[in-house]
Amino acid sequence: MRYGDEDRESRNVEDRRGERGPMFRFPRGMGGGRTVQIPLGSGGVSLGSLLIIGVLLLLFGVNPLDLLSEGNYPQVPQMPRTEQGTSRQAERGAPSEIPGLPGGRAVRSEDDMKRFVSQVLADTEDVWGRVFAGFGRRYSEPSMVLFSNATRTACGTGVAAMGPFYCPLDRKIYIDLAFYDQLKRRFDAPGDFAQAYVIAHEVGHHVQKLLGIADKVQELKATFDESDANALQVRMELQADCLAGVWANLNDQLRSRLEPGDVEEGLNAASQIGDDMVQRRTQGRIVPDAFTHGSSAQRVRWFRAGLESGDVAGCDTFNASSP
């Protein structure tokens, strides 16, 4: 993608990297009636500690993902855990191979990564601001929070192992920049456009919130059984993929950002993080009824639909005969 030092950075970026993490608290009555606190410590928590916390939560009958589902908003991607020692590679200053600087040279620090994601977020503000103005509405810009390992959100405690996510209760996007190293190494989805797609997908959830789609979906899910609720959630996620494609199309028209190979990077990323691919990597088998984001083929199809049309009206995944 074509970005330079002269390109605008969003003012809506909150940097919490290195801040002291929150505390996990077990509800009273669990663990023999005891209340247990597990401090994440200064500067966050290691992957090993996260896994221990996850095991303890499961032993006490608590789904770790419920920590981020206050208000019944399960927006958090269920990503595989990052191997210890690689998740913080970028933070320690190792090369990250994230383009975005003039001449296509590699980004080698988290400051460069912060600049890149800030520029991408600024582009989403410009594009969606124009789209909403065309609807006769004002676009309310989301904030993006950069954090390390764990942080507090209005939806509960967010941990990096869950991947980037959008919290509709505070209308913020949360991302640990080390995820991009995971995206490249674990998901085989390198490239700057793949990274921009991740942000654009979460911004797509913000657009759904502003349009009232997110609230309506949550209302309907409360009346469905688990299988039907998952199917509805899949359609919502696929719409966010389509909206990410719409943004990429309109952004290129506005700023000429795309370079040769960018589209392929985005489509590859959509494919690599499909539910079927994630399940195959993490559990060795595919369980379609447990899908929450859509299969690789579905995610590619809807991202491509938005990318080729540049039309929000073409992202009606809810009334499509098949997702």
C-alpha positions in Angstrom: 0.0 0.0 0.0 1.2 3.5 -0.8 1.7 5.5 2.4 4.3 8.1 3.2 5.3 10.5 6.0 3.1 13.1 4.5 -0.1 11.0 4.9 -2.5 12.0 7.7 -2.5 9.9 10.9 -5.7 9.6 12.9 -6.1 11.5 16.1 -8.3 8.7 17.5 -5.5 6.3 18.5 -5.0 5.6 22.2 -1.7 4.0 23.1 -1.8 1.8 26.2 1.2 -0.3 25.4 3.3 -1.0 28.4 0.5 -0.1 30.9 -0.1 -2.2 33.9 -2.7 -4.8 33.1 -6.1 -5.3 34.8 -7.1 -8.0 37.2 -9.1 -11.2 36.6 -11.6 -11.7 39.4 -13.6 -14.9 39.9 -17.2 -14.2 40.9 -18.1 -14.8 44.5 -19.2 -18.4 45.1 -16.7 -20.0 42.7 -13.8 -21.9 44.0 -15.3 -22.8 47.4 -16.9 -19.4 47.9 -13.5 -17.6 47.6 -12.9 -14.6 45.4 -9.5 -15.0 43.6 -7.6 -12.3 41.9 -4.9 -13.0 39.3 -2.8 -9.9 38.6 -1.6 -9.6 35.0 1.4 -7.6 36.3 3.4 -4.7 35.1 3.5 -4.5 31.4 1.1 -7.3 30.8 1.2 -11.1 31.0 3.0 -13.9 29.2 1.2 -16.4 27.0 2.0 -19.1 29.6 0.2 -17.1 32.3 -2.8 -16.6 29.9 -3.1 -20.3 29.4 -3.0 -21.0 33.1 -5.7 -18.4 33.6 -7.8 -20.0 30.9 -7.5 -23.4 32.5 -8.5 -22.0 35.9 -11.5 -20.3 34.4 -12.6 -23.5 32.7 -12.2 -25.4 36.0 -14.5 -22.9 37.7 -17.0 -23.3 34.8 -16.3 -19.9 33.2 -15.9 -19.5 29.5 -12.8 -17.2 29.0 -14.6 -15.6 26.0 -17.4 -14.5 28.4 -15.0 -12.0 29.9 -15.6 -10.0 26.7 -19.3 -10.6 26.2 -20.9 -8.1 28.6 -24.2 -7.0 27.0 -24.2 -10.2 24.8 -21.8 -8.8 22.3 -19.5 -11.7 21.3 -17.4 -9.7 18.9 -14.0 -11.2 19.7 -12.4 -13.5 17.1 -11.4 -16.9 18.5 -7.8 -17.0 17.3 -5.2 -19.6 18.1 -2.8 -18.7 20.8 0.5 -17.3 19.7 3.6 -19.3 20.6 5.5 -17.8 23.6 8.6 -15.9 22.4 7.1 -14.8 19.1 4.1 -12.7 20.2 6.3 -9.9 21.5 9.0 -10.1 18.8 8.0 -6.8 17.3 7.8 -5.1 20.6 11.4 -6.1 21.4 12.5 -4.3 18.3 12.9 -7.2 15.8 12.1 -6.6 12.1 8.4 -6.9 11.4 8.3 -6.7 7.6 5.3 -4.4 7.6 5.5 -2.2 4.6 3.9 1.3 4.6 6.9 3.5 4.3 8.1 5.3 1.1 9.8 2.9 -1.3 8.3 -0.2 0.2 11.1 -0.6 2.8 10.3 -2.7 5.8 8.9 -1.2 9.0 11.3 -2.2 11.8 9.8 -0.7 15.0 6.5 -0.5 16.7 6.5 3.3 16.2 6.5 2.6 12.4 3.7 0.1 13.0 1.7 2.6 15.0 2.1 5.2 12.2 0.9 2.7 9.7 -2.2 1.6 11.6 -2.9 5.3 12.4 -2.8 6.1 8.7 -5.1 3.3 7.8 -7.6 4.4 10.5 -7.4 7.9 9.1 -8.3 6.6 5.6 -11.3 4.7 7.1 -12.4 8.0 8.6 -12.2 9.8 5.3 -14.0 7.1 3.3 -16.8 6.4 5.8 -17.2 10.1 6.5 -18.0 10.6 2.8 -20.2 7.5 2.6 -22.3 8.6 5.6 -22.5 12.1 4.2 -24.0 10.6 1.1 -26.7 9.1 3.3 -27.3 12.5 4.9 -25.8 11.3 8.2 -22.7 12.2 10.2 -20.1 9.5 10.7 -19.0 9.1 14.3 -15.3 8.0 14.3 -14.3 5.1 16.4 -11.1 5.1 18.5 -8.4 2.5 18.2 -6.6 1.3 21.3 -3.1 -0.2 21.1 -2.3 -2.4 24.0 0.1 -5.1 25.2 -1.2 -8.5 26.3 -4.3 -7.3 28.2 -6.4 -4.2 28.8 -9.8 -3.1 30.1 -12.7 -2.5 27.8 -16.3 -1.6 28.3 -17.0 -5.2 27.1 -14.8 -6.8 29.8 -11.1 -7.7 29.8 -9.5 -7.9 26.4 -6.5 -10.2 25.9 -4.1 -10.2 22.9 -4.5 -13.9 22.4 -8.1 -13.3 21.2 -6.9 -11.2 18.3 -8.1 -7.7 17.3 -11.7 -6.9 18.2 -14.3 -4.2 18.3 -16.2 -3.4 21.5 -19.6 -1.8 20.6 -20.2 -0.6 24.2 -17.4 1.9 24.0 -17.1 2.0 20.2 -13.4 1.2 20.2 -11.2 -1.1 18.2 -8.6 -3.0 20.3 -5.4 -4.4 18.8 -2.0 -5.7 20.1 0.4 -4.9 17.3 2.2 -8.2 17.9 -0.8 -9.8 16.3 0.6 -8.8 12.9 3.6 -11.1 13.5 1.1 -13.9 14.3 -0.9 -13.1 11.2 2.2 -13.5 9.1 3.7 -16.6 10.8 0.7 -18.6 12.1 -1.8 -17.6 9.4 0.6 -17.3 6.5 -1.0 -13.9 5.6 1.8 -11.4 5.2 1.6 -8.0 3.7 0.5 -4.5 4.5 -2.9 -4.8 2.8 -3.6 -7.9 4.8 -2.9 -5.9 7.9 -5.1 -3.0 6.7 -7.9 -5.5 6.0 -7.9 -6.5 9.7 -8.5 -2.9 10.8 -11.1 -2.4 8.0 -13.0 -5.4 9.2 -13.2 -4.1 12.7 -14.2 -0.7 11.4 -16.9 -2.5 9.5 -18.4 -3.6 12.8 -18.4 0.0 13.9 -20.3 0.9 10.8 -22.8 -1.9 11.6 -23.2 -0.4 15.1 -23.9 3.1 13.8 -26.4 1.8 11.3 -28.3 -0.1 14.0 -27.4 -3.5 12.5 -25.3 -4.7 15.4 -28.1 -4.0 18.0 -30.7 -5.7 15.9 -28.6 -8.8 15.4 -28.0 -9.1 19.2 -31.7 -8.8 19.8 -32.5 -11.6 17.3 -29.7 -13.8 18.6 -31.2 -13.7 22.1 -34.3 -15.5 20.7 -32.4 -18.2 18.8 -30.8 -21.4 19.8 -27.0 -21.7 19.7 -26.8 -23.0 16.2 -29.1 -20.4 14.7 -27.4 -17.7 16.7 -24.0 -18.7 15.3 -25.4 -18.7 11.8 -26.7 -15.2 12.3 -23.3 -14.1 13.7 -21.6 -15.5 10.6 -23.7 -13.3 8.4 -22.8 -10.3 10.5 -19.1 -11.1 10.3 -19.3 -11.6 6.5 -21.0 -8.3 6.2 -18.1 -6.7 8.0 -15.8 -8.4 5.5 -17.8 -7.0 2.6 -17.7 -3.5 4.2 -13.9 -3.9 4.5 -13.9 -4.6 0.7 -16.0 -1.5 0.0 -13.6 0.6 2.0 -10.6 -0.7 0.1 -12.3 0.1 -3.2 -13.4 3.6 -2.3 -10.1 4.3 -0.5 -8.2 3.4 -3.7 -10.4 5.7 -5.7 -9.8 8.5 -3.2 -6.1 8.0 -2.4 -4.7 5.5 -5.0 -3.4 3.3 -2.2 -3.4 -0.1 -3.8 -0.2 -1.6 -5.4 0.3 -4.8 -7.4 -0.3 -7.8 -5.2 -2.4 -5.9 -2.5 -5.7 -7.5 -3.6 -4.2 -10.9 -3.5 -2.8 -10.2 0.0 -6.3 -9.2 1.2 -8.0 -12.2 -0.3 -5.4 -14.5 1.1 -5.9 -13.1 4.6 -9.7 -13.5 4.4 -9.1 -17.1 3.4 -6.5 -17.9 6.0 -8.7 -16.7 9.0 -11.9 -18.5 7.9 -13.4 -20.6 10.6 -12.7 -23.9 8.8 -9.0 -23.0 8.5 -8.7 -21.9 12.1 -10.5 -25.0 13.4 -8.3 -27.3 11.3 -5.2 -25.6 12.8 -6.3 -25.6 16.4 -8.3 -28.8 16.8 -7.7 -30.9 13.7 -11.3 -31.0 12.6 -14.0 -28.8 11.2 -17.3 -28.2 13.0 -19.5 -26.0 10.8 -22.2 -25.6 13.5 -19.6 -23.8 15.6 -18.7 -21.3 12.9 -19.0 -17.6 14.0 -17.1 -15.8 11.3 -17.6 -17.9 8.2 -15.6 -20.3 6.1 -12.6 -19.3 4.1 -14.7 -19.5 0.9 -17.4 -17.3 2.4 -15.1 -14.7 3.7 -13.2 -14.4 0.4 -16.5 -14.2 -1.5 -17.9 -11.4 0.5 -14.7 -9.4 0.8 -14.3 -9.7 -3.0 -17.9 -8.6 -3.4 -17.3 -5.4 -1.6 -13.9 -4.8 -3.1 -15.2 -5.2 -6.7 -18.4 -3.2 -6.2 -17.5 -0.4 -3.8 -21.2 -0.4 -2.9 -22.6 -0.7 0.6 -25.9 -1.9 -0.8 -24.1 -5.0 -2.1 -23.3 -6.1 1.4 -26.7 -7.4 2.5 -25.5 -10.8 3.8 -28.6 -11.2 5.8 -31.0 -11.5 2.9 -28.7 -13.5 0.7 -29.9 -17.0 -0.1 -26.7 -18.4 1.3 -24.0 -16.7 3.3 
